[in-house]
């Protein structure tokens, strides 16, 4: 029997009503908390206010805001009013990206923060169905079609005072199968699709995740660094923590996206979270910050740190075999380095932090080993927005580094061939899942729904396999696979992430092979790191070539990947792939089809004798500008 999010909140209020649920730090202020009871009361008042404004059952309300209390109160208010929330990424910049989602969902209202309403105002004429904009923050001057959050609460109070029964009937009419969200895909391969997730999809997936982790203690706090519209942060943060009576905090407010980003370290210090959610790009950033902090302490500290890592890597193995067999002999050394080096890093970073949960299937195993070594394991998971989104995850009780963990309880998984027939253990195929967390379908797109949900099975479009212990290994999108001239296929993500993680000179890497004799790479470089070594473009091309050849026979990374998939030729790209130029989506993933389109000429040139050389004319010309 399914549940609604309204019921989930009601159950938590009954158990944890006086406990803090939402922590927030307004501009320059200390963190303050709202309890579960207060959140429920505000959600009902806001929902009633939306009804007073004329919001009908099943209508859509877009929500675009940085993480803050009013984000959660806004969504919960929409749901209590029997309507549907359409959470949008604050990283959407172009008019086309924003107007497409709001118009496609036929949103009648938009909830927006101060930073986001400034973005929306110039395009209001192109938002055909929107009647009202609700401001989540005070702004200097509200437009005629804009109303403050607090004014909506006041309208709600008036309706509750005169016709409380109408509000209660609206809430009671919400069913587990009622639509809760339309969550738009980030569109790495095509136009975004609106994923329809029901109340029960969210509750089911939150309960699966909590059971998989053996519960989240009610005293736990997390700082929700990921964008709150992000399906992973949405379910694993907002609703999983709600289920357990635990607390979530937003990053301290700032006047710009950059200022909010700069507030992350001090917010971690202030909240001292017990658990953090991360994605590969964020994990790599945390590691760089930790390492640069150690380097600043001098050569002795750096040497001890490196020795400690080496010992911990050997002792930890892949996690499931930690300290077993001959590894047990290293225990005294592990204890020594932990006390001398790693315990200080943990204290400095966040003394309460017990582990990370990593979303995004392809987290470099080296990063997993690093965080495991310093005593804050990063338990990698895998998910898809269409699955609400959590499909599998490592956890304290069962983890194998390099895998995406075991699958959620009460969910079926199958590795299928092209006809969806089950494949034996260890064989690679498409990951298929079935369960209460599978979406209702794509909004206004029955064709795509029929292609994606077949006989109740969700076709993820990801390649993977299950090992004999039931751990899932995800190999990448079927659509972004490298395909050699003999038809063999390989997922590029592991190589790309390894190259950028292990090289200080290469910032971004996109591999390409569409039935060619060899693989090629488009690279953006770290100009500062290169300039520290050389300002000679020709020499720089050799340094970069050396970073790639390290994966070939005899190189320091020999054996990590099959040689045939290591790039034979590379093109240096001058401008980094970014959200601004449309090459990176809101979840910080490179949008490959756009990169391939934009740089089609450079890719073609890499298959010529001149273009194949590291010091090709184009590479030298770009480096000569970058190294000035």
C-alpha positions as CSV (number, residue, x, y, z in Angstrom):
1,X,0.0,0.0,0.0
2,X,1.6,3.3,-1.1
3,X,1.9,6.5,0.8
4,X,1.8,10.2,0.0
5,X,4.5,12.8,1.0
6,X,1.7,14.4,3.1
7,X,1.3,11.2,5.1
8,X,5.1,10.8,5.3
9,X,5.4,14.3,6.9
10,X,2.4,13.6,9.2
11,X,4.0,10.4,10.5
12,X,7.3,12.2,11.1
13,X,5.6,15.0,12.9
14,X,3.9,12.5,15.2
15,X,7.3,10.9,16.1
16,X,9.7,13.8,15.8
17,X,7.5,17.0,16.0
18,X,9.9,18.9,18.3
19,X,13.1,17.9,16.5
20,X,14.8,20.3,14.0
21,X,14.2,19.5,10.3
22,X,15.4,22.5,8.4
23,X,18.5,24.6,9.2
24,X,19.1,27.9,7.4
25,X,21.6,30.8,7.6
26,X,20.2,34.0,6.0
27,X,22.7,36.6,4.8
28,X,25.4,37.0,7.4
29,X,23.3,35.4,10.2
30,X,23.8,32.4,12.4
31,X,22.0,29.1,11.5
32,X,18.5,28.7,12.9
33,X,16.2,25.7,12.7
34,X,12.6,24.9,12.0
35,X,11.1,21.9,13.7
36,X,9.1,19.2,12.0
37,X,5.9,20.5,13.6
38,X,6.7,24.1,12.3
39,X,7.5,22.8,8.8
40,X,4.1,21.0,8.6
41,X,2.2,24.0,9.9
42,X,3.9,26.4,7.4
43,X,3.4,23.9,4.5
44,X,-0.3,23.7,5.2
45,X,-0.6,27.5,5.5
46,X,1.3,28.0,2.2
47,X,-0.7,25.3,0.4
48,X,-3.9,27.1,1.6
49,X,-2.5,30.4,0.3
50,X,-1.9,28.8,-3.1
51,X,-5.5,27.6,-3.1
52,X,-6.7,31.1,-2.3
53,X,-4.7,32.3,-5.3
54,X,-6.7,29.9,-7.4
55,X,-4.3,26.9,-7.8
56,X,-6.3,23.9,-8.8
57,X,-5.7,20.2,-8.2
58,X,-3.1,18.7,-10.6
59,X,-1.9,22.1,-11.9
60,X,1.9,22.6,-12.2
61,X,4.0,25.1,-10.2
62,X,7.6,25.6,-11.3
63,X,10.2,26.1,-8.5
64,X,13.6,27.7,-9.2
65,X,15.7,28.6,-6.2
66,X,18.9,28.0,-4.4
67,X,18.6,25.7,-1.4
68,X,16.8,27.3,1.5
69,X,13.9,26.6,3.9
70,X,11.4,28.2,1.5
71,X,12.4,25.7,-1.2
72,X,11.1,22.8,0.9
73,X,8.2,24.8,2.3
74,X,7.3,25.8,-1.3
75,X,7.3,22.3,-2.6
76,X,5.4,20.9,0.4
77,X,2.9,23.7,0.1
78,X,2.3,22.8,-3.6
79,X,1.8,19.1,-2.7
80,X,-0.6,19.9,0.2
81,X,-2.6,21.9,-2.3
82,X,-2.9,18.8,-4.5
83,X,-0.8,20.3,-7.2
84,X,2.4,19.3,-8.9
85,X,5.9,20.8,-8.3
86,X,8.3,21.3,-11.3
87,X,11.7,21.8,-9.7
88,X,14.2,23.6,-12.0
89,X,17.9,23.9,-11.8
90,X,19.4,27.3,-10.8
91,X,22.1,26.5,-13.3
92,X,19.7,26.8,-16.2
93,X,20.9,30.1,-17.9
94,X,19.6,30.3,-21.4
95,X,16.1,31.5,-22.2
96,X,15.4,28.4,-24.3
97,X,16.3,26.1,-21.4
98,X,14.1,27.9,-18.9
99,X,11.1,28.7,-21.1
100,X,11.0,25.2,-22.6
101,X,10.6,23.6,-19.2
102,X,8.1,26.1,-17.8
103,X,6.0,26.1,-21.0
104,X,6.2,22.4,-21.6
105,X,4.9,21.7,-18.1
106,X,2.1,24.3,-18.5
107,X,3.1,25.8,-15.1
108,X,0.6,28.3,-13.9
109,X,2.8,29.7,-11.1
110,X,6.6,30.0,-10.5
111,X,8.2,30.1,-7.1
112,X,11.6,31.9,-7.5
113,X,14.4,33.2,-5.3
114,X,15.7,36.8,-5.5
115,X,18.6,35.7,-7.8
116,X,16.3,33.6,-10.1
117,X,13.4,36.1,-10.5
118,X,16.0,38.6,-11.9
119,X,16.7,35.9,-14.5
120,X,13.0,35.3,-15.3
121,X,11.8,38.9,-15.6
122,X,13.1,39.5,-19.1
123,X,11.5,36.4,-20.4
124,X,8.0,36.7,-18.8
125,X,6.3,37.4,-22.1
126,X,7.5,34.0,-23.4
127,X,6.1,32.1,-20.4
128,X,2.6,31.7,-21.8
129,X,0.8,29.8,-19.0
130,X,2.3,31.6,-15.9
131,X,-0.2,33.8,-14.1
132,X,1.7,34.5,-10.8
133,X,5.3,34.6,-9.6
134,X,5.9,33.9,-5.9
135,X,9.0,35.5,-4.4
136,X,10.8,33.3,-1.9
137,X,13.0,36.2,-0.7
138,X,12.3,39.9,-0.1
139,X,13.3,42.0,-3.1
140,X,13.4,45.7,-3.5
141,X,10.5,46.0,-5.9
142,X,7.9,43.3,-6.7
143,X,6.3,43.3,-10.2
144,X,2.5,43.5,-10.6
145,X,2.3,39.7,-11.2
146,X,4.6,39.0,-8.2
147,X,3.7,38.2,-4.6
148,X,5.8,37.6,-1.6
149,X,6.0,34.2,0.1
150,X,4.8,35.8,3.4
151,X,1.8,37.3,1.6
152,X,0.8,33.9,0.4
153,X,1.0,32.6,4.0
154,X,-1.4,35.4,5.1
155,X,-3.9,34.4,2.3
156,X,-3.6,30.9,3.6
157,X,-4.3,32.0,7.2
158,X,-7.5,33.8,6.0
159,X,-8.7,30.7,4.1
160,X,-8.0,28.4,7.0
161,X,-9.9,30.8,9.3
162,X,-13.0,30.9,7.1
163,X,-13.0,27.5,5.3
164,X,-10.5,25.0,6.9
165,X,-12.7,22.1,5.7
166,X,-11.9,23.0,2.0
167,X,-8.2,22.8,2.7
168,X,-8.4,19.6,4.6
169,X,-10.5,18.0,1.9
170,X,-7.9,19.0,-0.8
171,X,-5.1,17.4,1.3
172,X,-7.1,14.3,2.0
173,X,-7.9,13.8,-1.8
174,X,-4.2,13.4,-2.6
175,X,-3.5,9.8,-3.5
176,X,-0.2,7.8,-3.4
177,X,-0.4,7.6,-7.2
178,X,-1.0,11.4,-7.5
179,X,1.7,13.2,-9.5
180,X,4.1,15.0,-7.1
181,X,6.8,16.2,-9.5
182,X,7.8,16.7,-13.1
183,X,11.5,16.4,-13.0
184,X,13.2,17.4,-16.2
185,X,16.2,15.4,-17.5
186,X,19.4,17.4,-17.9
187,X,19.5,16.4,-21.6
188,X,23.0,14.9,-22.1
189,X,21.8,13.2,-25.3
190,X,18.7,15.0,-26.5
191,X,16.0,17.5,-25.5
192,X,15.0,17.3,-21.9
193,X,12.1,15.0,-21.0
194,X,9.7,15.6,-18.1
195,X,9.9,12.7,-15.7
196,X,6.6,12.2,-13.9
197,X,7.2,11.0,-10.3
198,X,4.3,10.2,-8.0
199,X,4.0,10.8,-4.2
200,X,4.5,7.0,-3.8
201,X,7.6,7.0,-6.1
202,X,9.3,9.3,-3.6
203,X,8.1,7.7,-0.4
204,X,9.0,4.2,-1.8
205,X,12.5,5.2,-2.8
206,X,13.2,7.2,0.4
207,X,12.1,4.1,2.4
208,X,14.2,1.8,0.2
209,X,17.3,4.0,0.8
210,X,16.8,4.3,4.6
211,X,16.3,0.5,4.9
212,X,19.4,-0.1,2.7
213,X,21.5,2.1,5.0
214,X,20.0,0.4,8.1
215,X,18.4,3.7,9.1
216,X,19.6,7.3,9.6
217,X,19.7,8.3,13.3
218,X,17.3,11.2,14.1
219,X,20.3,13.2,15.5
220,X,22.0,13.2,12.1
221,X,22.4,16.4,10.2
222,X,23.5,16.9,6.6
223,X,24.5,19.9,4.6
224,X,22.7,19.6,1.3
225,X,25.4,20.9,-1.0
226,X,23.9,19.4,-4.2
227,X,21.3,21.5,-6.1
228,X,18.0,20.8,-4.4
229,X,16.2,20.1,-7.6
230,X,18.8,17.3,-8.3
231,X,16.9,14.1,-8.0
232,X,19.6,12.5,-5.8
233,X,19.7,15.4,-3.3
234,X,15.9,15.6,-3.5
235,X,15.1,12.0,-2.4
236,X,18.3,11.1,-0.5
237,X,18.2,14.5,1.3
238,X,14.8,16.0,1.7
239,X,12.6,12.9,1.9
240,X,15.0,10.2,3.3
241,X,15.9,12.6,6.2
242,X,12.2,13.4,6.7
243,X,11.4,9.7,7.0
244,X,14.0,9.4,9.9
245,X,13.4,12.7,11.8
246,X,16.9,13.9,10.9
247,X,17.9,17.4,9.8
248,X,19.0,19.0,6.6
249,X,20.7,22.4,6.2
250,X,21.2,24.7,3.2
251,X,24.5,26.3,2.4
252,X,24.7,29.8,4.0
253,X,22.9,32.3,1.7
254,X,24.9,34.6,-0.6
255,X,24.1,37.4,-3.1
256,X,25.5,35.4,-6.0
257,X,26.1,31.7,-7.0
258,X,29.8,32.3,-6.5
259,X,29.3,33.7,-3.0
260,X,27.1,30.7,-2.0
261,X,29.9,28.4,-3.3
262,X,32.5,30.2,-1.2
263,X,30.2,29.7,1.8
264,X,30.4,25.9,1.6
265,X,33.5,25.4,3.8
266,X,32.2,27.7,6.6
267,X,28.7,26.0,6.3
268,X,30.3,22.6,6.8
269,X,32.1,23.9,9.9
270,X,28.9,25.5,11.3
271,X,26.6,22.5,10.7
272,X,29.3,19.8,11.3
273,X,27.3,17.2,9.3
274,X,27.2,13.5,10.1
275,X,26.7,12.5,6.5
276,X,27.2,14.3,3.2
277,X,26.0,13.7,-0.3
278,X,28.4,14.2,-3.2
279,X,28.9,13.8,-6.9
280,X,32.2,13.0,-8.6
281,X,33.1,16.6,-9.4
282,X,32.5,17.7,-5.8
283,X,34.4,14.7,-4.4
284,X,37.4,15.6,-6.7
285,X,37.2,19.2,-5.4
286,X,37.2,18.1,-1.8
287,X,40.3,16.0,-2.4
288,X,42.2,18.8,-4.1
289,X,41.4,21.1,-1.2
290,X,42.6,18.5,1.4
291,X,45.8,17.9,-0.5
292,X,46.6,21.5,-1.0
293,X,46.1,22.1,2.7
294,X,48.6,19.3,3.5
295,X,51.1,20.6,0.9
296,X,51.1,24.0,2.6
297,X,52.3,22.3,5.8
298,X,55.6,21.5,4.2
299,X,57.5,18.5,2.8
300,X,57.5,16.4,6.0
301,X,53.7,16.6,6.4
302,X,53.3,15.8,2.7
303,X,55.6,12.7,2.9
304,X,53.8,11.4,6.0
305,X,50.4,11.9,4.2
306,X,51.5,10.0,1.1
307,X,53.0,7.2,3.2
308,X,49.8,7.0,5.3
309,X,47.7,6.7,2.1
310,X,49.9,3.9,0.7
311,X,49.5,1.9,3.9
312,X,45.8,2.5,4.2
313,X,45.2,1.6,0.5
314,X,47.0,-1.7,1.0
315,X,45.1,-2.5,4.3
316,X,41.7,-1.4,3.0
317,X,41.7,-3.4,-0.3
318,X,38.3,-3.0,-1.9
319,X,36.5,-2.5,1.4
320,X,34.8,-5.8,1.7
321,X,38.2,-7.5,2.2
322,X,39.6,-4.8,4.5
323,X,42.2,-6.0,7.0
324,X,41.8,-9.7,5.8
325,X,44.6,-12.2,5.4
326,X,48.1,-10.7,5.2
327,X,46.5,-7.2,5.3
328,X,46.0,-7.7,9.1
329,X,49.7,-7.2,9.6
330,X,49.4,-3.6,8.6
331,X,46.8,-2.8,11.4
332,X,49.4,-1.1,13.8
333,X,50.7,1.1,11.0
334,X,47.2,2.1,9.9
335,X,46.4,3.1,13.5
336,X,49.7,5.1,13.7
337,X,49.0,7.1,10.5
338,X,45.4,7.6,11.4
339,X,46.3,9.1,14.7
340,X,49.2,11.2,13.3
341,X,47.7,12.4,10.0
342,X,44.1,11.4,9.1
343,X,42.3,12.1,12.4
344,X,43.5,15.8,12.1
345,X,42.1,16.0,8.5
346,X,38.8,14.7,9.7
347,X,38.7,17.2,12.6
348,X,39.5,20.0,10.3
349,X,37.0,19.0,7.7
350,X,34.0,18.0,9.8
351,X,34.5,16.0,13.0
352,X,31.0,14.4,13.0
353,X,31.3,13.2,9.4
354,X,30.9,9.4,9.2
355,X,30.7,8.9,5.5
356,X,29.7,10.3,2.2
357,X,27.1,8.9,-0.2
358,X,28.3,9.4,-3.7
359,X,25.8,9.8,-6.5
360,X,26.7,9.5,-10.2
361,X,27.7,6.0,-11.1
362,X,31.3,6.5,-12.3
363,X,33.3,7.7,-9.3
364,X,37.0,7.0,-10.0
365,X,38.1,4.1,-7.7
366,X,41.2,6.1,-6.8
367,X,38.9,8.8,-5.2
368,X,37.0,6.1,-3.3
369,X,40.3,4.7,-2.0
370,X,41.4,8.1,-1.0
371,X,38.3,9.0,1.1
372,X,38.3,5.4,2.6
373,X,41.9,5.9,3.6
374,X,41.4,9.2,5.4
375,X,38.5,7.6,7.4
376,X,35.5,9.2,5.7
377,X,34.4,6.5,3.2
378,X,32.6,7.6,0.1
379,X,30.0,4.9,-0.5
380,X,29.3,5.1,-4.2
381,X,25.8,4.7,-5.5
382,X,23.9,4.7,-8.8
383,X,20.6,6.1,-9.8
384,X,18.5,7.6,-12.5
385,X,15.8,10.3,-12.2
386,X,13.4,7.9,-13.8
387,X,13.9,5.6,-10.8
388,X,13.2,8.4,-8.2
389,X,16.4,8.1,-8.5
390,X,18.2,5.5,-6.2
391,X,18.9,2.1,-7.7
392,X,21.9,0.8,-5.8
393,X,24.5,2.0,-3.3
394,X,27.4,0.8,-1.2
395,X,26.9,1.2,2.6
396,X,28.8,0.6,5.8
397,X,27.4,-2.9,6.1
398,X,28.2,-4.0,2.5
399,X,30.6,-2.2,0.2
400,X,33.0,-3.0,-2.6
401,X,35.1,-0.1,-3.9
402,X,34.8,0.3,-7.7
403,X,31.2,-1.0,-7.6
404,X,28.0,0.9,-7.3
405,X,26.9,-1.3,-4.5
406,X,24.0,-3.7,-4.0
407,X,20.5,-2.8,-5.3
408,X,17.7,-1.3,-3.2
409,X,15.4,-3.6,-1.3
410,X,11.9,-4.3,-2.8
411,X,13.2,-3.7,-6.3
412,X,14.0,-6.2,-9.1
413,X,17.1,-5.8,-11.3
414,X,18.0,-7.6,-14.5
415,X,21.0,-7.3,-16.8
416,X,19.4,-7.7,-20.2
417,X,20.5,-8.3,-23.8
418,X,19.2,-6.1,-26.6
419,X,15.9,-8.0,-26.5
420,X,15.8,-7.6,-22.7
421,X,16.4,-11.3,-22.0
422,X,18.2,-11.9,-18.7
423,X,22.0,-12.4,-19.0
424,X,24.1,-14.6,-16.6
425,X,26.0,-13.2,-13.7
426,X,29.1,-11.3,-14.8
427,X,27.9,-10.7,-18.4
428,X,27.5,-7.1,-19.5
429,X,24.2,-5.8,-20.8
430,X,21.6,-3.1,-20.2
431,X,20.5,-2.4,-16.6
432,X,16.8,-3.0,-16.2
433,X,14.8,-2.4,-13.0
434,X,11.3,-2.9,-11.7
435,X,9.6,-1.6,-8.5
436,X,7.6,1.1,-6.8
437,X,10.3,3.7,-7.5
438,X,9.9,3.5,-11.3
439,X,8.4,6.7,-12.7
440,X,4.9,7.0,-14.1
441,X,6.3,8.0,-17.5
442,X,7.4,11.1,-19.4
443,X,5.1,14.2,-19.4
444,X,3.3,14.6,-22.7
445,X,5.5,12.0,-24.4
446,X,3.8,8.6,-24.6
447,X,6.2,7.4,-27.3
448,X,9.3,7.9,-25.1
449,X,7.4,6.3,-22.2
450,X,6.6,3.2,-24.2
451,X,10.2,2.9,-25.3
452,X,11.5,3.3,-21.7
453,X,9.0,1.3,-19.6
454,X,8.5,-2.1,-21.2
455,X,6.4,-4.8,-19.4
456,X,6.9,-2.9,-16.2
457,X,10.7,-2.8,-16.6
458,X,12.5,0.5,-16.7
459,X,15.2,0.4,-19.5
460,X,17.9,2.6,-17.9
461,X,20.0,3.0,-21.1
462,X,23.1,2.2,-19.0
463,X,25.4,-0.7,-19.5
464,X,26.5,-2.8,-16.5
465,X,26.9,-6.2,-14.9
466,X,26.3,-7.9,-11.5
467,X,29.1,-9.8,-9.9
468,X,28.7,-13.1,-8.0
469,X,28.3,-11.2,-4.7
470,X,25.4,-9.1,-6.1
471,X,27.3,-5.9,-6.5
472,X,26.4,-3.8,-9.5
473,X,29.1,-2.4,-11.8
474,X,27.9,0.5,-14.1
475,X,29.9,0.9,-17.3
476,X,28.2,4.0,-18.8
477,X,25.5,5.2,-21.1
478,X,24.8,2.9,-24.1
479,X,24.6,6.1,-26.2
480,X,28.0,7.5,-25.3
481,X,29.9,4.2,-25.8
482,X,33.1,4.1,-27.8
483,X,32.6,1.9,-30.9
484,X,35.7,0.7,-32.7
485,X,35.9,-0.2,-36.4
486,X,35.4,-3.9,-35.6
487,X,32.2,-3.1,-33.7
488,X,33.6,-3.6,-30.2
489,X,32.1,-1.3,-27.6
490,X,33.6,0.4,-24.5
491,X,32.4,3.0,-22.0
492,X,34.7,6.1,-22.0
493,X,33.7,7.6,-18.6
494,X,36.2,5.6,-16.4
495,X,39.2,6.6,-18.7
496,X,38.0,10.2,-18.9
497,X,37.7,10.5,-15.1
498,X,41.0,8.8,-14.5
499,X,42.9,11.1,-16.9
500,X,41.5,14.2,-15.3
501,X,41.9,12.9,-11.7
502,X,45.5,11.7,-12.2
503,X,46.8,14.6,-14.3
504,X,47.4,18.1,-12.9
505,X,47.7,19.4,-16.5
506,X,44.4,18.1,-17.9
507,X,41.2,19.6,-16.6
508,X,38.6,18.0,-18.9
509,X,38.7,15.1,-21.3
510,X,36.1,13.8,-23.8
511,X,36.9,10.6,-25.7
512,X,35.5,9.9,-29.2
513,X,35.5,6.8,-31.3
514,X,32.7,6.2,-33.8
515,X,33.8,3.1,-35.7
516,X,37.3,4.4,-36.2
517,X,40.7,2.6,-36.1
518,X,41.7,4.5,-33.0
519,X,40.3,6.6,-30.1
520,X,40.7,10.4,-30.0
521,X,40.4,12.9,-27.2
522,X,39.3,16.5,-26.8
523,X,41.2,18.1,-23.8
524,X,41.0,21.3,-21.9
525,X,44.1,22.1,-19.9
526,X,45.1,23.6,-16.6
527,X,47.1,26.6,-17.9
528,X,48.6,27.5,-14.5
529,X,49.9,24.0,-13.9
530,X,51.4,23.9,-17.4
531,X,52.9,27.4,-17.1
532,X,54.7,26.2,-13.9
533,X,56.5,23.6,-16.0
534,X,57.0,25.5,-19.3
535,X,55.8,28.4,-21.5
536,X,57.0,26.6,-24.7
537,X,53.9,25.3,-26.6
538,X,55.9,22.5,-28.2
539,X,57.2,21.3,-24.9
540,X,53.7,21.6,-23.4
541,X,52.3,19.2,-26.1
542,X,54.9,16.6,-25.1
543,X,54.0,16.9,-21.4
544,X,50.3,16.3,-22.3
545,X,51.2,13.4,-24.6
546,X,53.2,12.0,-21.7
547,X,50.1,12.1,-19.4
548,X,48.2,10.0,-22.0
549,X,51.0,7.6,-22.8
550,X,51.3,6.8,-19.0
551,X,48.3,4.4,-19.6
552,X,50.1,2.5,-22.3
553,X,52.6,-0.5,-21.9
554,X,55.3,0.4,-19.3
555,X,53.6,3.6,-18.2
556,X,52.8,4.3,-14.6
557,X,49.1,3.7,-15.2
558,X,49.7,0.6,-17.3
559,X,47.0,-2.0,-17.0
560,X,44.1,0.3,-15.8
561,X,42.4,0.1,-19.2
562,X,42.7,-1.8,-22.5
563,X,45.2,0.0,-24.7
564,X,42.9,0.2,-27.7
565,X,40.7,2.7,-25.9
566,X,43.4,5.0,-24.7
567,X,43.5,8.0,-27.1
568,X,46.0,7.9,-29.9
569,X,45.5,11.6,-30.8
570,X,44.3,14.6,-28.9
571,X,43.1,18.1,-29.7
572,X,43.6,20.9,-27.2
573,X,40.4,23.0,-26.8
574,X,40.9,26.6,-25.8
575,X,37.7,27.3,-23.8
576,X,36.7,25.0,-21.0
577,X,33.4,23.0,-21.4
578,X,31.0,24.9,-19.1
579,X,27.4,25.5,-18.3
580,X,27.7,29.0,-19.9
581,X,28.6,27.6,-23.3
582,X,26.1,24.7,-23.0
583,X,28.7,22.0,-22.9
584,X,28.0,21.1,-19.3
585,X,24.6,20.4,-17.8
586,X,23.1,21.3,-14.5
587,X,24.4,18.1,-12.8
588,X,28.0,19.0,-13.9
589,X,28.2,16.4,-16.6
590,X,29.7,17.1,-20.0
591,X,27.0,17.0,-22.7
592,X,28.8,14.9,-25.2
593,X,26.6,15.2,-28.2
594,X,27.0,19.0,-28.0
595,X,30.8,18.7,-27.7
596,X,30.9,16.3,-30.7
597,X,28.8,18.7,-32.8
598,X,30.8,21.8,-31.9
599,X,34.2,20.2,-32.4
600,X,33.3,17.9,-35.3
601,X,36.1,19.6,-37.5
602,X,38.7,19.1,-34.8
603,X,37.7,15.4,-34.4
604,X,37.9,14.9,-38.1
605,X,41.3,16.5,-38.2
606,X,42.6,14.0,-35.6
607,X,42.2,11.3,-38.2
608,X,44.7,13.0,-40.5
609,X,48.5,12.6,-40.5
610,X,49.1,16.2,-39.4
611,X,46.2,16.4,-36.8
612,X,47.4,13.1,-35.2
613,X,50.7,14.7,-34.1
614,X,50.7,16.1,-30.5
615,X,52.3,19.2,-31.8
616,X,49.8,19.8,-34.6
617,X,49.5,23.4,-35.8
618,X,46.1,23.8,-34.0
619,X,47.4,22.5,-30.7
620,X,50.5,24.7,-30.9
621,X,48.4,27.8,-31.8
622,X,46.0,27.3,-28.9
623,X,48.8,26.6,-26.4
624,X,50.7,29.7,-27.5
625,X,47.7,31.8,-26.5
626,X,47.1,29.9,-23.2
627,X,50.7,30.0,-22.1
628,X,51.3,33.8,-22.5
